[in-house]
Amino acid sequence: MDLLTLSRIQFGMTAFYHFLFVPLTLGLAFMIAILKTIYLKNKDKRYDQLAMFLMKLFAINFAVGVATGLTMEFEFGTNWFTYSKFVGDIFGAPLAIEGLMAFFLESTFIGLFLFGKDRVSDKMHTFAAWMVALGSTLSALWILIANSWMQTPAGYKIVETPQGVKAVLTDFWEAVINHTTIFRFLHCVDAGYIVGGFFVMGIMAFYLLKNRHTDVAKTGLKFSLIFTAVVSILQIIFGDIHGYQVTHGQPLKMAMMEGKWETEKGASLDLFGIVDDEKHETKVILKIPYLLSILSYHDPQAEFKGIKDLVKEYQQIAQDAKSKIPVLEEKIKKVEMSGAPKEEIEKLKSQLALAKANAKAYDITLNDLPSVATVFTTFHIMVYSGFFFAFLTLWGLYLLKKGSLYTNKAFLWTVLLSIPLPYIATELGWMSAEIGRQPWLVQGVLLTRDGVSFHSTGNVWFSLIFFTLIYTAIFFVFLYAMIKAVKKGIPEDSNHLPSESSQPQAFVSTFNKTDIRR
């Protein structure tokens, strides 16, 4: 394997492991904050017990997430030096803010929540829970701001410096709140809520099946079911909005996600298909006529551009950019000789640098594209998983209304076995998004192959094998710690009175024994 392939595999591997822990952090933090708020209002100890138990699981997940995430920060410099030099002035800002603002906020209040119990007031303890949730959400926001800029760059210009060509900020807020950030943020964070919801539902179902902590487990299952049903339905809405945005901002990515090689008017939504990357075609097994045009353009007769035509369009953009280069070079010479203001000269030089970047970045062929079959498959499995989550939670709500939620073993086993499914869906969603934006590191500006560092493949081979072993070991330690904590159970609270269902039985049993003795 060449240096580029190895570098991509290593970053993909570390990101894959790290992303196993991020979604649960988002989901659990928000759920814990809601549970503490409910407890603050009604003083029902079951909500407080559940919040403390989930925060211990959160802390394990958080610690492993930090350990696996730090490596990725260093990889930008070790494996992707050229990329870091090119976008460091822009990409570094949100990463720094994420660490200084979000990470320290989250980690500080985790300590206060875990070790401040019975040392601070209930209001302060609840406040700490909300600060943890805010910290985890802000962390996701700033990381997604950085990622969104790579997908749809804005608020920047390209300049030539003694150290080489690089991108610099011209408008911080335009770069931060570009037209894709909000949709990507809502889609990603809500996915984390689904992961957290299914995680809690599964654990509560486990306790009910084992007849352990039944009182708290019923409370937790009802709460997590309602929570997960809401966020699962919202995800369908967010996903549709995000898909619409991708169609207009990154049409090549959406064409690969849908497996559309040819341009279609009144395009069908292909539910199942087999993509042949070599023949550049997709064998459709099941489709819904006109639906893709409706979803993408809100018009059943709209034209959906295929991969082949989009590549030709990008080649034309590259040719247009190449033709601008000599014109701009000649114009710069004339302006410099005329003694024009420095600002005007710098503006023309920036236009020239951008034209050179576009001429190289858009000059692609079908051979430069990633595996369309991979993008198509990962995207479709993610979408189908989202609908499955919504239908499963609706089933649970139906059982809750009937009064058989806590005794229906089919549902309890289903949610227990479904714990891994949201993890799989989020990983596949990440893969479809990141593989689908290839061949660019920065859309239309920097090709992935031009962002890699310059060192031997042996170094990357060694670090790849080493990190894979370490990350795998960390993952199994994480599983051991989480399973052990779940098996240990929810700590009982001495102030927690027996439930209404159990108290009369205990009273009747005692009364009967006393009556018999008499």
TORSE-642100 format. One record per residue (C-alpha): residue number from 1; residue in one letter; x, y, z. Coordinates in Angstrom, 3 decimals. Layout:
N
resi:resn:c1:c2:c3
NUM:A:X:Y:Z
...
// end
This chain:
518
resi:resn:c1:c2:c3
1:M:0.000:0.000:0.000
2:D:1.154:3.536:-0.700
3:L:1.546:6.298:1.838
4:L:-1.845:7.861:1.068
5:T:-3.778:4.607:1.478
6:L:-2.021:3.737:4.733
7:S:-2.576:7.228:6.138
8:R:-6.278:7.053:5.284
9:I:-6.626:3.609:6.845
10:Q:-4.915:4.721:10.044
11:F:-7.036:7.832:10.443
12:G:-10.161:5.866:9.580
13:M:-9.313:3.231:12.179
14:T:-8.700:5.735:14.975
15:A:-11.802:7.732:14.033
16:F:-13.867:4.528:13.928
17:Y:-12.871:3.597:17.479
18:H:-13.264:7.124:18.797
19:F:-16.709:7.494:17.254
20:L:-17.893:4.460:19.201
21:F:-17.864:6.590:22.355
22:V:-18.906:10.056:21.163
23:P:-22.625:9.391:20.426
24:L:-23.291:7.749:23.794
25:T:-21.681:10.731:25.524
26:L:-24.130:13.064:23.784
27:G:-27.174:10.929:24.525
28:L:-26.479:10.013:28.140
29:A:-25.509:13.550:29.171
30:F:-28.781:15.018:27.948
31:M:-30.873:12.219:29.446
32:I:-29.132:12.532:32.829
33:A:-29.824:16.269:32.888
34:I:-33.522:15.659:32.206
35:L:-33.697:12.953:34.890
36:K:-32.136:15.270:37.465
37:T:-34.582:18.020:36.522
38:I:-37.526:15.644:37.018
39:Y:-36.107:14.610:40.391
40:L:-35.654:18.233:41.394
41:K:-39.325:18.812:40.677
42:N:-41.008:15.740:42.189
43:K:-38.297:14.403:44.575
44:D:-38.857:10.858:43.321
45:K:-35.650:9.066:44.328
46:R:-35.907:6.651:41.413
47:Y:-34.957:9.416:38.978
48:D:-32.000:10.424:41.132
49:Q:-30.803:6.819:41.414
50:L:-31.076:6.366:37.690
51:A:-29.197:9.594:36.988
52:M:-26.318:8.646:39.299
53:F:-26.100:5.164:37.799
54:L:-26.046:6.476:34.232
55:M:-23.434:9.104:35.098
56:K:-21.063:6.341:36.253
57:L:-21.487:4.659:32.863
58:F:-21.051:8.054:31.221
59:A:-17.774:8.595:33.074
60:I:-16.352:5.285:31.824
61:N:-17.375:6.149:28.275
62:F:-16.017:9.696:28.601
63:A:-12.608:8.537:29.836
64:V:-12.164:6.105:26.955
65:G:-13.408:8.712:24.483
66:V:-10.752:11.172:25.634
67:A:-8.009:8.546:25.373
68:T:-8.977:7.562:21.822
69:G:-9.619:11.122:20.649
70:L:-6.253:12.607:21.568
71:T:-4.472:10.504:18.967
72:M:-6.539:12.020:16.178
73:E:-5.355:15.499:17.092
74:F:-1.725:14.445:16.623
75:E:-2.462:12.615:13.363
76:F:-3.267:15.890:11.643
77:G:0.367:16.832:12.110
78:T:2.009:13.434:11.664
79:N:0.024:11.931:8.777
80:W:-1.596:14.998:7.232
81:F:1.052:17.686:7.532
82:T:0.377:19.261:4.123
83:Y:-3.311:19.524:4.930
84:S:-2.606:21.031:8.355
85:K:-0.243:23.595:6.842
86:F:-2.841:24.520:4.220
87:V:-5.890:24.928:6.527
88:G:-4.271:25.295:9.956
89:D:-5.287:28.956:10.324
90:I:-8.926:27.939:9.905
91:F:-9.156:24.342:11.099
92:G:-7.151:24.954:14.257
93:A:-9.539:27.573:15.662
94:P:-12.616:25.367:16.233
95:L:-10.446:22.533:17.555
96:A:-8.828:24.878:20.065
97:I:-12.181:26.320:21.113
98:E:-13.569:22.803:21.521
99:G:-10.781:21.929:23.930
100:L:-10.792:25.176:25.908
101:M:-14.550:25.728:26.040
102:A:-16.299:22.388:25.784
103:F:-13.890:19.743:27.060
104:F:-12.927:21.557:30.270
105:L:-16.543:22.508:30.950
106:E:-17.635:18.902:30.561
107:S:-14.797:17.337:32.555
108:T:-15.061:19.838:35.428
109:F:-18.762:19.296:36.021
110:I:-18.479:15.515:35.672
111:G:-16.309:15.615:38.780
112:L:-18.742:17.892:40.584
113:F:-21.660:15.617:39.709
114:L:-19.980:12.352:40.714
115:F:-18.163:13.522:43.836
116:G:-20.395:16.408:44.870
117:K:-23.424:14.268:45.648
118:D:-24.615:15.032:49.213
119:R:-22.030:17.841:49.330
120:V:-23.914:20.347:47.204
121:S:-27.580:21.231:46.969
122:D:-29.936:19.405:44.625
123:K:-30.173:22.522:42.490
124:M:-26.402:22.725:42.106
125:H:-26.224:19.003:41.394
126:T:-28.834:19.410:38.653
127:F:-26.966:22.433:37.326
128:A:-23.822:20.300:37.096
129:A:-25.714:17.725:35.042
130:W:-26.854:20.385:32.585
131:M:-23.301:21.745:32.314
132:V:-22.049:18.277:31.412
133:A:-24.748:18.055:28.739
134:L:-23.880:21.528:27.476
135:G:-20.185:20.679:27.380
136:S:-20.694:17.495:25.378
137:T:-23.021:19.297:22.957
138:L:-20.599:22.203:22.475
139:S:-17.804:19.715:21.894
140:A:-19.794:18.110:19.093
141:L:-20.704:21.543:17.706
142:W:-17.123:22.775:17.315
143:I:-15.897:19.495:15.848
144:L:-18.770:19.579:13.351
145:I:-17.995:23.213:12.549
146:A:-14.481:22.131:11.559
147:N:-15.821:19.195:9.573
148:S:-18.503:21.279:7.873
149:W:-15.908:23.761:6.683
150:M:-14.044:20.905:4.999
151:Q:-17.269:19.797:3.315
152:T:-18.494:23.238:2.255
153:P:-15.737:25.834:2.851
154:A:-16.778:29.455:3.399
155:G:-15.416:32.686:4.875
156:Y:-11.856:32.222:3.613
157:K:-9.361:33.147:0.937
158:I:-6.238:31.454:-0.379
159:V:-2.925:33.291:-0.202
160:E:0.651:32.551:-1.144
161:T:3.156:32.869:1.694
162:P:6.890:32.132:2.046
163:Q:5.796:28.836:3.647
164:G:3.569:27.973:0.690
165:V:-0.087:28.341:-0.297
166:K:-2.613:28.281:2.534
167:A:-6.194:29.207:3.389
168:V:-6.821:32.054:5.822
169:L:-9.987:33.321:7.480
170:T:-11.746:36.353:6.093
171:D:-15.008:36.007:8.053
172:F:-14.998:33.892:11.215
173:W:-18.778:33.622:11.568
174:E:-19.307:32.837:7.888
175:A:-16.824:30.000:8.241
176:V:-18.443:28.806:11.477
177:I:-22.112:29.069:10.528
178:N:-21.877:28.098:6.880
179:H:-24.946:26.712:5.151
180:T:-24.319:23.103:6.221
181:T:-23.225:23.355:9.856
182:I:-26.640:23.535:11.514
183:F:-28.157:20.625:9.575
184:R:-25.094:18.439:10.105
185:F:-25.090:19.324:13.817
186:L:-28.772:18.475:14.325
187:H:-28.429:15.213:12.406
188:C:-25.312:14.086:14.292
189:V:-26.367:15.122:17.797
190:D:-29.807:13.580:17.417
191:A:-28.092:10.352:16.360
192:G:-26.246:10.489:19.675
193:Y:-29.555:10.879:21.494
194:I:-30.841:7.744:19.750
195:V:-27.713:5.821:20.792
196:G:-28.197:6.953:24.384
197:G:-31.904:6.186:24.338
198:F:-31.474:2.635:23.057
199:F:-28.583:2.087:25.454
200:V:-30.729:2.988:28.475
201:M:-33.770:1.099:27.155
202:G:-31.646:-1.998:26.664
203:I:-30.192:-1.890:30.171
204:M:-33.589:-1.326:31.750
205:A:-34.984:-4.231:29.711
206:F:-32.103:-6.387:30.944
207:Y:-32.977:-5.634:34.566
208:L:-36.654:-6.381:33.979
209:L:-35.851:-9.690:32.291
210:K:-33.591:-10.571:35.232
211:N:-36.180:-9.274:37.714
212:R:-33.656:-6.853:39.235
213:H:-34.253:-3.244:40.268
214:T:-37.720:-3.593:38.793
215:D:-39.087:-0.391:40.278
216:V:-36.293:1.831:38.966
217:A:-36.066:-0.176:35.725
218:K:-39.734:0.440:34.933
219:T:-39.268:4.147:35.512
220:G:-36.135:4.176:33.402
221:L:-37.674:2.168:30.576
222:K:-40.729:4.401:30.356
223:F:-38.605:7.559:30.394
224:S:-36.062:6.306:27.848
225:L:-38.789:4.936:25.568
226:I:-40.605:8.275:25.357
227:F:-37.296:10.107:24.913
228:T:-36.086:7.738:22.184
229:A:-39.403:7.794:20.338
230:V:-39.253:11.587:20.106
231:V:-35.643:11.774:18.925
232:S:-36.101:8.855:16.484
233:I:-39.000:10.584:14.756
234:L:-37.104:13.880:14.747
235:Q:-34.167:12.129:13.095
236:I:-36.296:11.259:10.071
237:I:-37.070:14.964:9.693
238:F:-33.464:16.054:10.272
239:G:-32.216:13.395:7.881
240:D:-34.524:14.600:5.130
241:I:-33.420:18.225:5.612
242:H:-29.762:17.217:5.702
243:G:-30.178:15.131:2.546
244:Y:-31.736:18.119:0.776
245:Q:-28.761:20.246:1.818
246:V:-26.226:17.640:0.630
247:T:-27.955:17.450:-2.758
248:H:-27.478:21.176:-3.292
249:G:-24.099:21.623:-1.565
250:Q:-22.374:18.345:-2.479
251:P:-24.255:16.858:-5.440
252:L:-21.514:14.314:-6.228
253:K:-21.719:12.873:-2.727
254:M:-25.501:12.526:-2.950
255:A:-25.248:10.937:-6.401
256:M:-22.882:8.326:-4.954
257:M:-25.128:7.779:-1.943
258:E:-28.030:7.091:-4.291
259:G:-25.925:5.088:-6.759
260:K:-26.954:7.311:-9.669
261:W:-24.392:7.117:-12.486
262:E:-26.608:8.712:-15.123
263:T:-28.617:11.917:-14.962
264:E:-32.339:11.290:-14.515
265:K:-35.354:13.547:-14.901
266:G:-38.010:12.533:-12.434
267:A:-35.454:10.385:-10.624
268:S:-36.576:7.325:-8.718
269:L:-35.539:6.511:-5.167
270:D:-33.702:3.196:-5.422
271:L:-34.431:1.280:-2.223
272:F:-32.290:-1.747:-3.047
273:G:-29.608:-2.167:-5.640
274:I:-26.211:-3.626:-6.532
275:V:-23.520:-1.115:-7.513
276:D:-20.854:-2.187:-9.988
277:D:-17.900:0.200:-9.676
278:E:-16.045:-1.311:-12.613
279:K:-18.925:-1.084:-15.085
280:H:-20.117:2.243:-13.618
281:E:-23.696:1.090:-13.238
282:T:-26.243:0.188:-10.572
283:K:-28.614:-2.747:-10.917
284:V:-31.801:-1.559:-9.217
285:I:-33.843:-4.217:-7.433
286:L:-36.611:-2.060:-5.921
287:K:-37.395:1.591:-6.565
288:I:-40.062:4.248:-6.006
289:P:-40.612:6.425:-9.110
290:Y:-40.083:10.209:-8.839
291:L:-39.418:10.126:-5.075
292:L:-35.726:11.105:-5.270
293:S:-36.556:14.200:-7.337
294:I:-39.291:15.080:-4.849
295:L:-36.980:14.700:-1.842
296:S:-34.032:16.448:-3.498
297:Y:-35.761:19.315:-5.302
298:H:-39.409:19.175:-4.122
299:D:-40.366:18.654:-7.758
300:P:-41.310:15.218:-9.191
301:Q:-39.988:16.206:-12.633
302:A:-36.713:17.742:-11.424
303:E:-33.453:16.608:-12.962
304:F:-31.119:14.687:-10.660
305:K:-27.562:14.833:-11.990
306:G:-25.628:11.584:-12.164
307:I:-22.023:10.860:-11.257
308:K:-20.742:10.861:-14.831
309:D:-22.219:14.266:-15.731
310:L:-21.068:15.787:-12.441
311:V:-17.487:14.664:-13.055
312:K:-17.660:16.303:-16.483
313:E:-18.942:19.521:-14.866
314:Y:-16.048:19.529:-12.425
315:Q:-13.609:18.987:-15.275
316:Q:-15.104:22.031:-16.992
317:I:-14.716:24.065:-13.782
318:A:-11.046:23.018:-13.729
319:Q:-10.589:24.106:-17.333
320:D:-12.247:27.464:-16.662
321:A:-9.972:27.969:-13.639
322:K:-6.894:27.107:-15.723
323:S:-7.889:29.665:-18.347
324:K:-8.133:32.353:-15.647
325:I:-4.582:31.772:-14.414
326:P:-2.637:33.509:-17.246
327:V:-5.210:36.320:-17.365
328:L:-4.827:36.984:-13.637
329:E:-1.035:36.732:-13.808
330:E:-0.918:39.325:-16.560
331:K:-3.353:41.560:-14.703
332:I:-1.252:41.377:-11.529
333:K:1.854:42.472:-13.440
334:K:0.034:45.460:-14.892
335:V:-1.462:46.476:-11.562
336:E:1.911:46.197:-9.803
337:M:3.557:48.339:-12.468
338:S:0.801:50.937:-12.200
339:G:1.419:51.364:-8.477
340:A:-2.086:50.310:-7.459
341:P:-3.006:50.001:-3.760
342:K:-1.648:46.982:-1.932
343:E:-5.170:45.777:-1.111
344:E:-6.063:45.523:-4.797
345:I:-2.890:43.583:-5.583
346:E:-3.470:41.192:-2.676
347:K:-7.044:40.617:-3.821
348:L:-5.887:39.660:-7.313
349:K:-3.184:37.381:-5.908
350:S:-5.816:35.667:-3.767
351:Q:-7.992:35.141:-6.855
352:L:-4.989:33.677:-8.642
353:A:-4.219:31.296:-5.773
354:L:-7.863:30.166:-5.680
355:A:-7.899:29.622:-9.436
356:K:-4.775:27.448:-9.184
357:A:-6.351:25.450:-6.331
358:N:-9.629:24.961:-8.240
359:A:-7.798:24.020:-11.419
360:K:-6.051:21.198:-9.602
361:A:-8.803:20.113:-7.208
362:Y:-11.610:19.894:-9.785
363:D:-9.506:18.123:-12.407
364:I:-10.809:14.657:-11.519
365:T:-11.925:11.535:-13.344
366:L:-14.135:8.584:-12.438
367:N:-10.994:6.746:-11.325
368:D:-10.453:9.346:-8.599
369:L:-13.782:8.560:-6.948
370:P:-14.100:6.272:-3.917
371:S:-16.022:3.009:-3.962
372:V:-19.548:4.063:-4.899
373:A:-20.788:0.660:-3.720
374:T:-19.451:1.407:-0.219
375:V:-21.033:4.852:-0.106
376:F:-24.354:3.538:-1.441
377:T:-24.511:0.576:0.955
378:T:-23.489:2.395:4.137
379:F:-25.902:5.245:3.420
380:H:-28.876:2.981:2.761
381:I:-28.299:0.805:5.827
382:M:-28.110:3.957:7.957
383:V:-31.415:5.228:6.542
384:Y:-33.198:1.904:7.010
385:S:-31.877:1.697:10.566
386:G:-33.384:5.095:11.325
387:F:-36.845:3.935:10.266
388:F:-36.409:0.731:12.262
389:F:-35.652:2.748:15.395
390:A:-38.792:4.834:14.910
391:F:-41.028:1.777:14.370
392:L:-39.532:-0.042:17.357
393:T:-40.178:2.860:19.711
394:L:-43.718:3.268:18.362
395:W:-44.264:-0.403:19.175
396:G:-43.064:0.326:22.698
397:L:-45.428:3.272:23.062
398:Y:-48.297:1.035:21.950
399:L:-47.364:-1.517:24.620
400:L:-47.074:1.261:27.204
401:K:-50.587:2.399:26.405
402:K:-51.867:-1.176:26.659
403:G:-50.115:-1.616:30.017
404:S:-47.945:-4.547:28.891
405:L:-44.654:-2.747:28.264
406:Y:-42.853:-4.192:31.288
407:T:-44.016:-7.784:30.755
408:N:-43.748:-8.163:26.983
409:K:-40.609:-10.294:26.689
410:A:-40.514:-10.012:22.908
411:F:-40.148:-6.237:23.145
412:L:-37.710:-6.400:26.077
413:W:-35.448:-8.843:24.259
414:T:-35.691:-6.791:21.056
415:V:-34.508:-3.556:22.673
416:L:-31.815:-5.402:24.616
417:L:-30.420:-6.977:21.448
418:S:-30.825:-3.672:19.592
419:I:-28.281:-1.812:21.729
420:P:-25.516:-2.221:19.096
421:L:-27.718:-1.155:16.166
422:P:-27.601:2.640:16.710
423:Y:-23.822:2.359:17.100
424:I:-23.638:0.574:13.757
425:A:-25.939:3.147:12.149
426:T:-23.833:6.093:13.354
427:E:-20.597:4.468:12.191
428:L:-22.093:3.736:8.777
429:G:-23.443:7.277:8.566
430:W:-19.993:8.662:9.319
431:M:-18.453:6.365:6.696
432:S:-20.931:7.372:3.998
433:A:-20.368:11.070:4.764
434:E:-16.567:10.973:4.869
435:I:-15.939:8.463:2.096
436:G:-18.631:10.156:0.027
437:R:-16.848:13.516:0.023
438:Q:-13.765:12.039:-1.593
439:P:-11.625:12.761:-3.555
440:W:-11.385:16.015:-1.575
441:L:-10.089:16.880:1.861
442:V:-11.517:20.361:1.358
443:Q:-14.325:20.408:-1.214
444:G:-13.089:21.841:-4.506
445:V:-9.909:23.253:-2.972
446:L:-7.614:20.449:-1.794
447:L:-7.484:16.856:-2.996
448:T:-6.978:14.152:-0.390
449:R:-3.831:12.903:-2.094
450:D:-2.333:16.399:-1.823
451:G:-2.822:16.635:1.952
452:V:-0.701:13.699:3.092
453:S:2.642:14.036:4.923
454:F:6.045:13.128:3.524
455:H:7.590:10.153:5.308
456:S:8.138:6.463:4.786
457:T:5.343:3.934:4.570
458:G:7.190:1.898:7.192
459:N:6.483:4.541:9.812
460:V:2.768:4.483:9.053
461:W:2.705:0.668:9.000
462:F:4.306:0.555:12.447
463:S:1.975:3.172:13.958
464:L:-1.075:1.588:12.303
465:I:-0.360:-1.839:13.775
466:F:0.585:-0.365:17.154
467:F:-2.517:1.832:17.401
468:T:-4.794:-0.980:16.254
469:L:-3.527:-3.223:19.044
470:I:-3.752:-0.476:21.664
471:Y:-7.208:0.658:20.580
472:T:-8.509:-2.897:20.515
473:A:-7.193:-3.474:24.030
474:I:-8.795:-0.220:25.210
475:F:-12.096:-1.245:23.644
476:F:-12.168:-4.585:25.476
477:V:-11.256:-2.872:28.748
478:F:-14.138:-0.476:28.095
479:L:-16.539:-3.371:27.477
480:Y:-15.369:-5.117:30.636
481:A:-15.843:-1.982:32.750
482:M:-19.288:-1.231:31.304
483:I:-20.556:-4.812:31.647
484:K:-19.218:-5.025:35.195
485:A:-20.950:-1.763:36.140
486:V:-24.247:-2.918:34.617
487:K:-24.054:-6.314:36.346
488:K:-23.291:-4.620:39.640
489:G:-26.600:-2.868:39.275
490:I:-28.202:0.372:40.345
491:P:-27.103:1.410:43.849
492:E:-29.996:1.276:46.260
493:D:-30.965:4.422:48.101
494:S:-31.777:3.993:51.783
495:N:-34.236:6.865:51.549
496:H:-36.104:5.232:48.691
497:L:-39.387:3.842:49.972
498:P:-40.908:0.679:48.483
499:S:-43.054:1.254:45.430
500:E:-46.828:1.284:45.606
501:S:-46.952:-2.107:43.917
502:S:-44.600:-3.767:46.398
503:Q:-45.633:-2.035:49.623
504:P:-49.180:-3.501:49.932
505:Q:-47.876:-7.002:49.269
506:A:-45.282:-6.708:52.012
507:F:-47.892:-5.251:54.375
508:V:-50.445:-8.000:53.613
509:S:-47.854:-10.722:54.019
510:T:-46.783:-9.388:57.414
511:F:-50.392:-8.911:58.531
512:N:-51.319:-12.483:57.579
513:K:-48.390:-13.954:59.502
514:T:-49.309:-11.919:62.566
515:D:-52.930:-12.963:62.279
516:I:-51.993:-16.660:62.022
517:R:-49.818:-16.462:65.120
518:R:-52.684:-14.888:67.019
// end
